[in-house]
Amino acid sequence: MVVQLLSQFLFKGKRWSVVVAALILTGSAYAVSMAGHYGAQLVHIEGVGPQGKFLEEHHH
């Protein structure tokens, strides 16, 4: 979002700044979707979750 704001106001919408902002936003969307995918895999396939199954316990 910061890159898009810089592109819009600082660089006045120059084509190269719009392309850079689009690439960064696309990379961010990919990273978020992959994190969600792996999180869902851990919970639903591997069984790791809020029940505490497979979590390390430290006894003090």
C-alpha distance matrix in Angstrom:
0.0 3.8 5.4 5.1 6.2 8.6 9.7 10.5 12.2 13.5 14.5 15.3 14.1 16.3 16.8 16.2 12.8 11.8 13.4 11.8 8.2 10.0 11.8 9.2 7.7 11.5 12.4 10.2 11.8 15.1 15.0 14.5 17.2 19.5 19.3 20.2 23.0 24.5 24.4 26.2 28.6 29.5 30.1 31.9 33.6 34.2 34.9 32.9 31.6 32.1 35.9 36.0 37.5 37.3 35.7 37.4 39.4 40.4 43.6 44.3
3.8 0.0 3.8 5.4 5.1 6.1 8.5 9.8 10.6 11.0 12.5 14.1 13.6 15.6 16.7 15.6 12.0 12.1 14.0 11.8 8.8 11.7 13.1 10.3 10.1 13.9 14.2 12.4 14.7 17.6 17.1 17.1 20.1 22.0 21.6 22.9 25.7 26.8 26.7 28.9 31.2 31.7 32.6 34.6 36.2 36.5 37.2 35.0 33.7 34.1 37.9 37.7 39.4 38.9 37.1 38.5 40.4 41.1 44.2 44.6
5.4 3.8 0.0 3.8 5.4 5.0 6.0 8.5 10.1 9.9 10.3 12.2 11.3 12.6 13.3 12.0 8.4 8.8 10.5 8.1 5.5 8.9 10.2 7.9 8.6 12.1 12.6 11.8 14.2 16.7 16.7 17.4 20.0 21.7 21.9 23.5 25.8 27.0 27.5 29.6 31.5 32.4 33.6 35.4 36.6 37.1 38.1 36.0 35.1 35.9 39.7 39.4 40.7 40.1 38.5 39.9 42.0 42.8 46.1 46.6
5.1 5.4 3.8 0.0 3.8 5.4 4.9 6.1 8.6 9.8 9.9 10.6 9.1 11.3 12.0 11.7 8.2 7.2 9.8 8.7 5.4 7.9 10.5 9.2 8.5 12.0 13.5 12.7 14.2 17.1 17.8 18.0 20.2 22.5 22.9 24.0 26.2 27.9 28.3 30.0 32.2 33.3 34.2 35.8 37.2 38.0 39.0 37.1 36.0 36.8 40.6 40.6 42.0 41.6 40.1 41.8 43.9 45.0 48.3 48.9
6.2 5.1 5.4 3.8 0.0 3.8 5.4 5.0 6.0 7.7 9.2 9.7 9.5 12.2 13.9 13.9 10.2 10.0 13.0 11.9 9.0 11.7 14.2 12.6 12.0 15.6 16.9 15.7 17.3 20.4 20.7 20.5 23.0 25.4 25.4 26.4 29.0 30.6 30.6 32.3 34.7 35.7 36.4 38.1 39.8 40.4 41.1 39.1 37.7 38.2 42.0 42.0 43.7 43.4 41.7 43.3 45.1 45.9 49.1 49.5
8.6 6.1 5.0 5.4 3.8 0.0 3.8 5.4 5.4 5.0 6.5 8.3 8.8 10.6 12.7 12.1 8.3 9.5 12.3 10.7 8.8 12.3 14.2 12.6 13.2 16.6 17.5 16.7 18.9 21.6 21.7 22.2 24.8 26.7 26.8 28.3 30.7 32.0 32.3 34.3 36.4 37.2 38.3 40.1 41.5 42.0 42.9 40.7 39.6 40.2 44.0 43.7 45.3 44.7 43.0 44.3 46.2 46.8 50.0 50.3
9.7 8.5 6.0 4.9 5.4 3.8 0.0 3.8 5.8 5.9 5.0 6.3 5.5 7.2 9.0 8.9 5.3 6.0 9.3 8.6 7.0 10.1 12.4 11.8 12.4 15.3 16.8 16.7 18.5 20.9 21.7 22.4 24.6 26.5 27.2 28.5 30.6 32.2 32.8 34.6 36.5 37.7 38.8 40.4 41.6 42.4 43.5 41.6 40.6 41.5 45.2 45.1 46.4 45.8 44.4 45.8 48.0 48.8 52.1 52.6
10.5 9.8 8.5 6.1 5.0 5.4 3.8 0.0 3.8 6.2 6.2 5.1 4.9 8.2 10.4 11.5 8.4 7.9 11.7 11.8 9.7 12.0 15.0 14.5 14.2 17.2 19.2 18.7 19.9 22.8 23.8 24.0 26.0 28.4 28.9 29.8 32.1 33.9 34.3 35.8 38.1 39.3 40.1 41.5 43.1 44.0 44.9 43.1 41.9 42.5 46.3 46.4 47.9 47.6 46.1 47.7 49.7 50.7 53.9 54.3
12.2 10.6 10.1 8.6 6.0 5.4 5.8 3.8 0.0 3.8 5.8 5.1 7.2 10.0 13.0 13.8 10.6 11.2 14.8 14.4 12.6 15.4 18.0 17.1 17.1 20.4 21.9 21.2 22.8 25.7 26.3 26.4 28.7 31.0 31.3 32.3 34.8 36.4 36.5 38.3 40.6 41.6 42.4 44.0 45.7 46.4 47.1 45.1 43.7 44.2 48.0 48.0 49.7 49.3 47.6 49.0 50.9 51.5 54.6 54.8
13.5 11.0 9.9 9.8 7.7 5.0 5.9 6.2 3.8 0.0 3.8 5.6 8.1 9.5 12.8 12.7 9.6 11.5 14.6 13.7 12.6 15.9 17.9 17.0 17.8 21.0 22.0 21.6 23.7 26.3 26.6 27.1 29.7 31.6 31.8 33.2 35.6 36.9 37.3 39.3 41.4 42.2 43.3 45.1 46.5 46.9 47.9 45.7 44.6 45.1 48.9 48.7 50.3 49.7 47.8 49.0 50.9 51.4 54.5 54.6
14.5 12.5 10.3 9.9 9.2 6.5 5.0 6.2 5.8 3.8 0.0 3.8 5.6 5.9 9.3 9.3 6.9 9.1 12.0 11.6 11.4 14.4 16.3 16.1 17.2 19.9 21.1 21.3 23.3 25.6 26.3 27.2 29.4 31.2 31.9 33.4 35.4 36.9 37.6 39.4 41.3 42.4 43.7 45.3 46.4 47.1 48.3 46.3 45.4 46.2 49.9 49.7 51.1 50.3 48.7 50.0 52.2 52.8 56.1 56.3
15.3 14.1 12.2 10.6 9.7 8.3 6.3 5.1 5.1 5.6 3.8 0.0 3.8 5.7 9.3 10.8 8.8 9.5 13.0 13.5 12.8 15.1 17.7 17.9 18.2 20.9 22.7 22.8 24.2 26.8 27.8 28.4 30.4 32.5 33.3 34.4 36.5 38.2 38.9 40.4 42.5 43.8 44.8 46.2 47.6 48.4 49.5 47.7 46.7 47.4 51.1 51.2 52.6 52.1 50.6 52.1 54.2 54.9 58.2 58.6
14.1 13.6 11.3 9.1 9.5 8.8 5.5 4.9 7.2 8.1 5.6 3.8 0.0 3.8 6.3 8.4 6.6 6.2 9.8 11.0 10.3 12.0 14.8 15.5 15.7 17.9 20.0 20.5 21.6 24.0 25.4 26.1 27.7 29.9 31.0 32.0 33.8 35.8 36.6 38.0 39.9 41.5 42.5 43.7 44.9 46.0 47.3 45.7 44.7 45.7 49.4 49.5 50.7 50.2 48.9 50.6 52.8 53.8 57.2 57.8
16.3 15.6 12.6 11.3 12.2 10.6 7.2 8.2 10.0 9.5 5.9 5.7 3.8 0.0 3.8 5.7 5.5 6.4 8.8 10.2 10.8 12.5 14.6 15.8 16.7 18.5 20.3 21.4 22.7 24.6 26.1 27.3 28.8 30.6 32.0 33.3 34.8 36.6 37.8 39.2 40.9 42.5 43.8 45.0 45.9 46.9 48.4 46.8 46.2 47.4 51.0 51.0 51.9 51.2 50.0 51.6 54.0 54.9 58.4 59.0
16.8 16.7 13.3 12.0 13.9 12.7 9.0 10.4 13.0 12.8 9.3 9.3 6.3 3.8 0.0 3.8 5.5 5.2 6.3 8.8 10.0 10.6 12.4 14.5 15.4 16.5 18.5 20.1 21.1 22.6 24.5 25.9 27.0 28.8 30.5 31.8 32.9 34.8 36.3 37.6 39.0 40.9 42.3 43.2 44.0 45.1 46.8 45.5 45.0 46.5 50.0 50.0 50.7 49.9 49.0 50.7 53.3 54.4 57.9 58.8
16.2 15.6 12.0 11.7 13.9 12.1 8.9 11.5 13.8 12.7 9.3 10.8 8.4 5.7 3.8 0.0 3.8 5.4 5.1 6.2 8.6 9.9 10.6 12.4 14.2 15.3 16.6 18.4 20.0 21.2 22.7 24.5 25.9 27.2 28.8 30.5 31.6 33.2 34.7 36.3 37.6 39.2 40.9 42.0 42.6 43.4 45.3 43.8 43.5 45.1 48.6 48.3 49.0 47.9 46.9 48.4 51.0 52.1 55.6 56.4
12.8 12.0 8.4 8.2 10.2 8.3 5.3 8.4 10.6 9.6 6.9 8.8 6.6 5.5 5.5 3.8 0.0 3.8 5.4 5.1 6.1 8.6 9.9 10.6 12.2 14.1 15.4 16.5 18.3 20.0 21.2 22.6 24.4 25.9 27.1 28.8 30.3 31.8 33.0 34.7 36.2 37.7 39.2 40.5 41.3 42.1 43.7 42.0 41.5 42.8 46.4 46.1 47.0 46.1 44.9 46.3 48.8 49.8 53.2 53.9
11.8 12.1 8.8 7.2 10.0 9.5 6.0 7.9 11.2 11.5 9.1 9.5 6.2 6.4 5.2 5.4 3.8 0.0 3.8 5.5 5.1 6.1 8.7 10.0 10.5 12.1 14.3 15.3 16.4 18.3 20.0 21.1 22.5 24.4 25.8 27.0 28.5 30.4 31.6 32.9 34.6 36.3 37.6 38.6 39.6 40.7 42.2 40.7 40.1 41.5 45.0 45.0 45.9 45.2 44.2 45.9 48.5 49.6 53.1 54.0
13.4 14.0 10.5 9.8 13.0 12.3 9.3 11.7 14.8 14.6 12.0 13.0 9.8 8.8 6.3 5.1 5.4 3.8 0.0 3.8 5.4 5.1 6.2 8.7 9.9 10.4 12.3 14.2 15.3 16.5 18.4 20.1 21.1 22.6 24.4 25.9 26.9 28.7 30.3 31.6 32.9 34.7 36.3 37.2 37.9 38.9 40.7 39.4 39.2 40.8 44.3 44.2 44.7 43.8 43.0 44.8 47.5 48.8 52.3 53.4
11.8 11.8 8.1 8.7 11.9 10.7 8.6 11.8 14.4 13.7 11.6 13.5 11.0 10.2 8.8 6.2 5.1 5.5 3.8 0.0 3.8 5.4 5.1 6.2 8.6 9.9 10.7 12.4 14.3 15.4 16.6 18.5 20.1 21.3 22.7 24.6 25.8 27.2 28.7 30.4 31.7 33.2 34.9 36.1 36.7 37.5 39.2 37.6 37.4 39.0 42.4 42.1 42.8 41.7 40.7 42.2 44.9 45.9 49.5 50.4
8.2 8.8 5.5 5.4 9.0 8.8 7.0 9.7 12.6 12.6 11.4 12.8 10.3 10.8 10.0 8.6 6.1 5.1 5.4 3.8 0.0 3.8 5.5 5.2 6.1 8.5 9.9 10.5 12.3 14.3 15.4 16.6 18.4 20.1 21.2 22.7 24.3 25.9 27.0 28.7 30.3 31.7 33.1 34.4 35.4 36.2 37.7 36.0 35.5 36.8 40.4 40.2 41.1 40.4 39.2 40.9 43.4 44.6 48.0 48.9
10.0 11.7 8.9 7.9 11.7 12.3 10.1 12.0 15.4 15.9 14.4 15.1 12.0 12.5 10.6 9.9 8.6 6.1 5.1 5.4 3.8 0.0 3.8 5.5 5.1 6.0 8.6 9.8 10.5 12.2 14.2 15.4 16.4 18.3 20.0 21.2 22.4 24.4 25.7 27.0 28.5 30.3 31.7 32.6 33.5 34.6 36.3 34.9 34.5 36.1 39.5 39.6 40.2 39.6 38.8 40.7 43.4 44.8 48.4 49.5
11.8 13.1 10.2 10.5 14.2 14.2 12.4 15.0 18.0 17.9 16.3 17.7 14.8 14.6 12.4 10.6 9.9 8.7 6.2 5.1 5.5 3.8 0.0 3.8 5.5 5.1 6.2 8.6 9.9 10.6 12.3 14.4 15.4 16.6 18.4 20.1 21.0 22.6 24.3 25.8 27.0 28.7 30.4 31.4 32.0 32.9 34.8 33.4 33.3 35.1 38.5 38.3 38.7 37.7 37.0 38.8 41.6 43.0 46.6 47.9
9.2 10.3 7.9 9.2 12.6 12.6 11.8 14.5 17.1 17.0 16.1 17.9 15.5 15.8 14.5 12.4 10.6 10.0 8.7 6.2 5.2 5.5 3.8 0.0 3.8 5.4 5.1 6.2 8.7 9.9 10.6 12.4 14.3 15.4 16.6 18.5 20.0 21.2 22.5 24.4 25.8 27.1 28.8 30.2 30.9 31.5 33.1 31.4 31.1 32.7 36.2 35.9 36.6 35.6 34.6 36.2 38.9 40.1 43.7 44.7
7.7 10.1 8.6 8.5 12.0 13.2 12.4 14.2 17.1 17.8 17.2 18.2 15.7 16.7 15.4 14.2 12.2 10.5 9.9 8.6 6.1 5.1 5.5 3.8 0.0 3.8 5.4 5.0 6.2 8.6 9.9 10.6 12.3 14.3 15.4 16.6 18.3 20.1 21.1 22.6 24.4 25.9 27.2 28.4 29.4 30.4 31.8 30.2 29.7 31.1 34.6 34.6 35.4 34.8 33.9 35.9 38.4 39.9 43.4 44.6
11.5 13.9 12.1 12.0 15.6 16.6 15.3 17.2 20.4 21.0 19.9 20.9 17.9 18.5 16.5 15.3 14.1 12.1 10.4 9.9 8.5 6.0 5.1 5.4 3.8 0.0 3.8 5.4 5.1 6.2 8.7 10.0 10.7 12.4 14.4 15.5 16.5 18.5 20.0 21.2 22.6 24.5 26.0 26.8 27.5 28.7 30.4 29.3 29.0 30.9 34.2 34.3 34.7 34.0 33.4 35.5 38.4 40.1 43.7 45.1
12.4 14.2 12.6 13.5 16.9 17.5 16.8 19.2 21.9 22.0 21.1 22.7 20.0 20.3 18.5 16.6 15.4 14.3 12.3 10.7 9.9 8.6 6.2 5.1 5.4 3.8 0.0 3.8 5.5 5.1 6.2 8.7 10.0 10.6 12.3 14.4 15.3 16.5 18.3 20.0 21.0 22.6 24.5 25.6 26.1 26.8 28.7 27.3 27.3 29.3 32.5 32.2 32.6 31.6 30.9 32.8 35.7 37.3 40.9 42.3
10.2 12.4 11.8 12.7 15.7 16.7 16.7 18.7 21.2 21.6 21.3 22.8 20.5 21.4 20.1 18.4 16.5 15.3 14.2 12.4 10.5 9.8 8.6 6.2 5.0 5.4 3.8 0.0 3.8 5.4 5.1 6.2 8.6 10.0 10.7 12.4 14.2 15.5 16.5 18.4 20.0 21.2 22.7 24.2 25.1 25.8 27.2 25.5 25.1 26.7 30.1 30.0 30.7 29.9 29.0 30.9 33.6 35.1 38.7 40.0
11.8 14.7 14.2 14.2 17.3 18.9 18.5 19.9 22.8 23.7 23.3 24.2 21.6 22.7 21.1 20.0 18.3 16.4 15.3 14.3 12.3 10.5 9.9 8.7 6.2 5.1 5.5 3.8 0.0 3.8 5.5 5.2 6.2 8.6 10.0 10.7 12.3 14.4 15.4 16.5 18.4 20.1 21.2 22.3 23.4 24.5 25.9 24.7 24.2 25.9 29.2 29.5 30.0 29.6 29.0 31.3 34.0 35.9 39.4 41.0
15.1 17.6 16.7 17.1 20.4 21.6 20.9 22.8 25.7 26.3 25.6 26.8 24.0 24.6 22.6 21.2 20.0 18.3 16.5 15.4 14.3 12.2 10.6 9.9 8.6 6.2 5.1 5.4 3.8 0.0 3.8 5.5 5.2 6.1 8.6 9.9 10.4 12.3 14.1 15.3 16.4 18.4 20.0 20.9 21.4 22.5 24.3 23.3 23.4 25.6 28.7 28.7 28.8 28.0 27.8 30.1 33.0 35.0 38.6 40.4
15.0 17.1 16.7 17.8 20.7 21.7 21.7 23.8 26.3 26.6 26.3 27.8 25.4 26.1 24.5 22.7 21.2 20.0 18.4 16.6 15.4 14.2 12.3 10.6 9.9 8.7 6.2 5.1 5.5 3.8 0.0 3.8 5.5 5.2 6.2 8.7 9.9 10.7 12.1 14.2 15.3 16.5 18.4 19.9 20.4 20.9 22.6 21.1 21.1 23.2 26.4 26.1 26.4 25.5 24.9 26.9 29.8 31.6 35.2 36.9
14.5 17.1 17.4 18.0 20.5 22.2 22.4 24.0 26.4 27.1 27.2 28.4 26.1 27.3 25.9 24.5 22.6 21.1 20.1 18.5 16.6 15.4 14.4 12.4 10.6 10.0 8.7 6.2 5.2 5.5 3.8 0.0 3.8 5.5 5.1 6.3 8.6 10.1 10.5 12.3 14.2 15.4 16.6 18.1 19.3 20.0 21.2 19.7 19.1 20.9 24.2 24.3 24.9 24.5 23.8 26.2 28.9 30.8 34.3 36.0
17.2 20.1 20.0 20.2 23.0 24.8 24.6 26.0 28.7 29.7 29.4 30.4 27.7 28.8 27.0 25.9 24.4 22.5 21.1 20.1 18.4 16.4 15.4 14.3 12.3 10.7 10.0 8.6 6.2 5.2 5.5 3.8 0.0 3.8 5.5 5.1 6.1 8.7 9.8 10.5 12.3 14.3 15.4 16.2 17.3 18.6 20.0 19.1 18.9 21.0 24.1 24.5 24.6 24.4 24.3 26.9 29.8 32.1 35.6 37.6
19.5 22.0 21.7 22.5 25.4 26.7 26.5 28.4 31.0 31.6 31.2 32.5 29.9 30.6 28.8 27.2 25.9 24.4 22.6 21.3 20.1 18.3 16.6 15.4 14.3 12.4 10.6 10.0 8.6 6.1 5.2 5.5 3.8 0.0 3.8 5.3 4.9 6.1 8.4 9.7 10.4 12.3 14.2 15.2 15.5 16.4 18.3 17.3 17.8 20.4 23.2 23.1 22.9 22.1 22.2 24.7 27.8 30.1 33.7 35.8
19.3 21.6 21.9 22.9 25.4 26.8 27.2 28.9 31.3 31.8 31.9 33.3 31.0 32.0 30.5 28.8 27.1 25.8 24.4 22.7 21.2 20.0 18.4 16.6 15.4 14.4 12.3 10.7 10.0 8.6 6.2 5.1 5.5 3.8 0.0 3.8 5.4 5.3 6.0 8.5 9.8 10.6 12.3 14.1 14.9 15.2 16.6 15.0 15.0 17.3 20.4 20.1 20.3 19.7 19.3 21.7 24.6 26.8 30.4 32.4
20.2 22.9 23.5 24.0 26.4 28.3 28.5 29.8 32.3 33.2 33.4 34.4 32.0 33.3 31.8 30.5 28.8 27.0 25.9 24.6 22.7 21.2 20.1 18.5 16.6 15.5 14.4 12.4 10.7 9.9 8.7 6.3 5.1 5.3 3.8 0.0 3.8 5.5 5.0 6.0 8.5 9.9 10.6 11.9 13.4 14.4 15.3 14.2 13.8 16.0 19.0 19.4 19.7 19.7 19.6 22.5 25.2 27.8 31.1 33.3
23.0 25.7 25.8 26.2 29.0 30.7 30.6 32.1 34.8 35.6 35.4 36.5 33.8 34.8 32.9 31.6 30.3 28.5 26.9 25.8 24.3 22.4 21.0 20.0 18.3 16.5 15.3 14.2 12.3 10.4 9.9 8.6 6.1 4.9 5.4 3.8 0.0 3.8 5.5 5.2 6.2 8.8 10.1 10.5 11.1 12.6 14.3 13.9 14.4 17.2 19.6 20.1 19.6 19.3 19.9 22.9 25.9 28.7 32.1 34.5
24.5 26.8 27.0 27.9 30.6 32.0 32.2 33.9 36.4 36.9 36.9 38.2 35.8 36.6 34.8 33.2 31.8 30.4 28.7 27.2 25.9 24.4 22.6 21.2 20.1 18.5 16.5 15.5 14.4 12.3 10.7 10.1 8.7 6.1 5.3 5.5 3.8 0.0 3.8 5.4 4.9 6.2 8.7 10.0 10.0 10.3 12.3 11.5 12.5 15.6 17.9 17.7 17.0 16.3 16.8 19.6 22.8 25.5 28.9 31.4
24.4 26.7 27.5 28.3 30.6 32.3 32.8 34.3 36.5 37.3 37.6 38.9 36.6 37.8 36.3 34.7 33.0 31.6 30.3 28.7 27.0 25.7 24.3 22.5 21.1 20.0 18.3 16.5 15.4 14.1 12.1 10.5 9.8 8.4 6.0 5.0 5.5 3.8 0.0 3.8 5.4 5.2 6.3 8.6 9.8 9.9 10.7 9.3 9.4 12.1 14.8 14.9 14.8 14.7 14.8 17.8 20.7 23.4 26.7 29.2
26.2 28.9 29.6 30.0 32.3 34.3 34.6 35.8 38.3 39.3 39.4 40.4 38.0 39.2 37.6 36.3 34.7 32.9 31.6 30.4 28.7 27.0 25.8 24.4 22.6 21.2 20.0 18.4 16.5 15.3 14.2 12.3 10.5 9.7 8.5 6.0 5.2 5.4 3.8 0.0 3.8 5.4 5.2 5.8 7.7 9.2 9.8 9.7 9.7 12.6 14.7 15.6 15.2 15.6 16.4 19.8 22.6 25.6 28.8 31.4
28.6 31.2 31.5 32.2 34.7 36.4 36.5 38.1 40.6 41.4 41.3 42.5 39.9 40.9 39.0 37.6 36.2 34.6 32.9 31.7 30.3 28.5 27.0 25.8 24.4 22.6 21.0 20.0 18.4 16.4 15.3 14.2 12.3 10.4 9.8 8.5 6.2 4.9 5.4 3.8 0.0 3.8 5.5 5.4 5.1 6.5 8.4 9.0 10.5 13.9 15.4 15.8 14.5 14.3 15.8 19.0 22.1 25.3 28.5 31.4
29.5 31.7 32.4 33.3 35.7 37.2 37.7 39.3 41.6 42.2 42.4 43.8 41.5 42.5 40.9 39.2 37.7 36.3 34.7 33.2 31.7 30.3 28.7 27.1 25.9 24.5 22.6 21.2 20.1 18.4 16.5 15.4 14.3 12.3 10.6 9.9 8.8 6.2 5.2 5.4 3.8 0.0 3.8 5.9 5.8 4.8 6.2 5.5 7.4 11.1 12.5 12.4 11.1 10.7 12.0 15.3 18.3 21.5 24.7 27.6
30.1 32.6 33.6 34.2 36.4 38.3 38.8 40.1 42.4 43.3 43.7 44.8 42.5 43.8 42.3 40.9 39.2 37.6 36.3 34.9 33.1 31.7 30.4 28.8 27.2 26.0 24.5 22.7 21.2 20.0 18.4 16.6 15.4 14.2 12.3 10.6 10.1 8.7 6.3 5.2 5.5 3.8 0.0 3.8 6.0 6.0 5.0 5.0 5.3 8.6 10.1 10.9 10.1 11.1 12.3 15.9 18.4 21.8 24.7 27.6
31.9 34.6 35.4 35.8 38.1 40.1 40.4 41.5 44.0 45.1 45.3 46.2 43.7 45.0 43.2 42.0 40.5 38.6 37.2 36.1 34.4 32.6 31.4 30.2 28.4 26.8 25.6 24.2 22.3 20.9 19.9 18.1 16.2 15.2 14.1 11.9 10.5 10.0 8.6 5.8 5.4 5.9 3.8 0.0 3.8 6.1 5.7 7.8 8.5 11.5 12.2 13.7 12.2 13.3 15.3 19.0 21.5 25.0 27.7 30.8
33.6 36.2 36.6 37.2 39.8 41.5 41.6 43.1 45.7 46.5 46.4 47.6 44.9 45.9 44.0 42.6 41.3 39.6 37.9 36.7 35.4 33.5 32.0 30.9 29.4 27.5 26.1 25.1 23.4 21.4 20.4 19.3 17.3 15.5 14.9 13.4 11.1 10.0 9.8 7.7 5.1 5.8 6.0 3.8 0.0 3.8 5.6 8.3 10.5 13.9 14.1 14.8 12.6 12.8 15.3 18.7 21.6 25.1 28.0 31.2
34.2 36.5 37.1 38.0 40.4 42.0 42.4 44.0 46.4 46.9 47.1 48.4 46.0 46.9 45.1 43.4 42.1 40.7 38.9 37.5 36.2 34.6 32.9 31.5 30.4 28.7 26.8 25.8 24.5 22.5 20.9 20.0 18.6 16.4 15.2 14.4 12.6 10.3 9.9 9.2 6.5 4.8 6.0 6.1 3.8 0.0 3.8 5.7 8.9 12.5 12.5 12.3 9.8 9.3 12.0 15.2 18.2 21.7 24.5 27.8
34.9 37.2 38.1 39.0 41.1 42.9 43.5 44.9 47.1 47.9 48.3 49.5 47.3 48.4 46.8 45.3 43.7 42.2 40.7 39.2 37.7 36.3 34.8 33.1 31.8 30.4 28.7 27.2 25.9 24.3 22.6 21.2 20.0 18.3 16.6 15.3 14.3 12.3 10.7 9.8 8.4 6.2 5.0 5.7 5.6 3.8 0.0 3.8 6.2 9.5 9.0 9.4 7.0 8.0 10.5 14.1 16.6 20.2 22.8 26.1
32.9 35.0 36.0 37.1 39.1 40.7 41.6 43.1 45.1 45.7 46.3 47.7 45.7 46.8 45.5 43.8 42.0 40.7 39.4 37.6 36.0 34.9 33.4 31.4 30.2 29.3 27.3 25.5 24.7 23.3 21.1 19.7 19.1 17.3 15.0 14.2 13.9 11.5 9.3 9.7 9.0 5.5 5.0 7.8 8.3 5.7 3.8 0.0 3.8 7.3 7.7 7.0 5.7 6.1 7.5 11.2 13.8 17.3 20.1 23.2
31.6 33.7 35.1 36.0 37.7 39.6 40.6 41.9 43.7 44.6 45.4 46.7 44.7 46.2 45.0 43.5 41.5 40.1 39.2 37.4 35.5 34.5 33.3 31.1 29.7 29.0 27.3 25.1 24.2 23.4 21.1 19.1 18.9 17.8 15.0 13.8 14.4 12.5 9.4 9.7 10.5 7.4 5.3 8.5 10.5 8.9 6.2 3.8 0.0 3.8 5.5 6.0 6.6 8.4 8.5 12.2 14.0 17.4 19.9 22.8
32.1 34.1 35.9 36.8 38.2 40.2 41.5 42.5 44.2 45.1 46.2 47.4 45.7 47.4 46.5 45.1 42.8 41.5 40.8 39.0 36.8 36.1 35.1 32.7 31.1 30.9 29.3 26.7 25.9 25.6 23.2 20.9 21.0 20.4 17.3 16.0 17.2 15.6 12.1 12.6 13.9 11.1 8.6 11.5 13.9 12.5 9.5 7.3 3.8 0.0 3.8 5.3 7.7 10.3 9.4 12.7 13.6 16.7 18.8 21.4
35.9 37.9 39.7 40.6 42.0 44.0 45.2 46.3 48.0 48.9 49.9 51.1 49.4 51.0 50.0 48.6 46.4 45.0 44.3 42.4 40.4 39.5 38.5 36.2 34.6 34.2 32.5 30.1 29.2 28.7 26.4 24.2 24.1 23.2 20.4 19.0 19.6 17.9 14.8 14.7 15.4 12.5 10.1 12.2 14.1 12.5 9.0 7.7 5.5 3.8 0.0 3.8 5.6 9.1 9.1 12.3 12.8 16.2 17.9 20.8
36.0 37.7 39.4 40.6 42.0 43.7 45.1 46.4 48.0 48.7 49.7 51.2 49.5 51.0 50.0 48.3 46.1 45.0 44.2 42.1 40.2 39.6 38.3 35.9 34.6 34.3 32.2 30.0 29.5 28.7 26.1 24.3 24.5 23.1 20.1 19.4 20.1 17.7 14.9 15.6 15.8 12.4 10.9 13.7 14.8 12.3 9.4 7.0 6.0 5.3 3.8 0.0 3.8 6.3 5.5 8.5 9.2 12.6 14.6 17.7
37.5 39.4 40.7 42.0 43.7 45.3 46.4 47.9 49.7 50.3 51.1 52.6 50.7 51.9 50.7 49.0 47.0 45.9 44.7 42.8 41.1 40.2 38.7 36.6 35.4 34.7 32.6 30.7 30.0 28.8 26.4 24.9 24.6 22.9 20.3 19.7 19.6 17.0 14.8 15.2 14.5 11.1 10.1 12.2 12.6 9.8 7.0 5.7 6.6 7.7 5.6 3.8 0.0 3.8 5.6 8.8 10.3 14.0 16.1 19.6
37.3 38.9 40.1 41.6 43.4 44.7 45.8 47.6 49.3 49.7 50.3 52.1 50.2 51.2 49.9 47.9 46.1 45.2 43.8 41.7 40.4 39.6 37.7 35.6 34.8 34.0 31.6 29.9 29.6 28.0 25.5 24.5 24.4 22.1 19.7 19.7 19.3 16.3 14.7 15.6 14.3 10.7 11.1 13.3 12.8 9.3 8.0 6.1 8.4 10.3 9.1 6.3 3.8 0.0 3.8 6.6 9.2 12.8 15.4 18.8
35.7 37.1 38.5 40.1 41.7 43.0 44.4 46.1 47.6 47.8 48.7 50.6 48.9 50.0 49.0 46.9 44.9 44.2 43.0 40.7 39.2 38.8 37.0 34.6 33.9 33.4 30.9 29.0 29.0 27.8 24.9 23.8 24.3 22.2 19.3 19.6 19.9 16.8 14.8 16.4 15.8 12.0 12.3 15.3 15.3 12.0 10.5 7.5 8.5 9.4 9.1 5.5 5.6 3.8 0.0 3.8 6.4 9.8 12.8 15.9
37.4 38.5 39.9 41.8 43.3 44.3 45.8 47.7 49.0 49.0 50.0 52.1 50.6 51.6 50.7 48.4 46.3 45.9 44.8 42.2 40.9 40.7 38.8 36.2 35.9 35.5 32.8 30.9 31.3 30.1 26.9 26.2 26.9 24.7 21.7 22.5 22.9 19.6 17.8 19.8 19.0 15.3 15.9 19.0 18.7 15.2 14.1 11.2 12.2 12.7 12.3 8.5 8.8 6.6 3.8 0.0 3.8 6.6 9.9 13.0
39.4 40.4 42.0 43.9 45.1 46.2 48.0 49.7 50.9 50.9 52.2 54.2 52.8 54.0 53.3 51.0 48.8 48.5 47.5 44.9 43.4 43.4 41.6 38.9 38.4 38.4 35.7 33.6 34.0 33.0 29.8 28.9 29.8 27.8 24.6 25.2 25.9 22.8 20.7 22.6 22.1 18.3 18.4 21.5 21.6 18.2 16.6 13.8 14.0 13.6 12.8 9.2 10.3 9.2 6.4 3.8 0.0 3.8 6.4 9.7
40.4 41.1 42.8 45.0 45.9 46.8 48.8 50.7 51.5 51.4 52.8 54.9 53.8 54.9 54.4 52.1 49.8 49.6 48.8 45.9 44.6 44.8 43.0 40.1 39.9 40.1 37.3 35.1 35.9 35.0 31.6 30.8 32.1 30.1 26.8 27.8 28.7 25.5 23.4 25.6 25.3 21.5 21.8 25.0 25.1 21.7 20.2 17.3 17.4 16.7 16.2 12.6 14.0 12.8 9.8 6.6 3.8 0.0 3.8 6.3
43.6 44.2 46.1 48.3 49.1 50.0 52.1 53.9 54.6 54.5 56.1 58.2 57.2 58.4 57.9 55.6 53.2 53.1 52.3 49.5 48.0 48.4 46.6 43.7 43.4 43.7 40.9 38.7 39.4 38.6 35.2 34.3 35.6 33.7 30.4 31.1 32.1 28.9 26.7 28.8 28.5 24.7 24.7 27.7 28.0 24.5 22.8 20.1 19.9 18.8 17.9 14.6 16.1 15.4 12.8 9.9 6.4 3.8 0.0 3.8
44.3 44.6 46.6 48.9 49.5 50.3 52.6 54.3 54.8 54.6 56.3 58.6 57.8 59.0 58.8 56.4 53.9 54.0 53.4 50.4 48.9 49.5 47.9 44.7 44.6 45.1 42.3 40.0 41.0 40.4 36.9 36.0 37.6 35.8 32.4 33.3 34.5 31.4 29.2 31.4 31.4 27.6 27.6 30.8 31.2 27.8 26.1 23.2 22.8 21.4 20.8 17.7 19.6 18.8 15.9 13.0 9.7 6.3 3.8 0.0
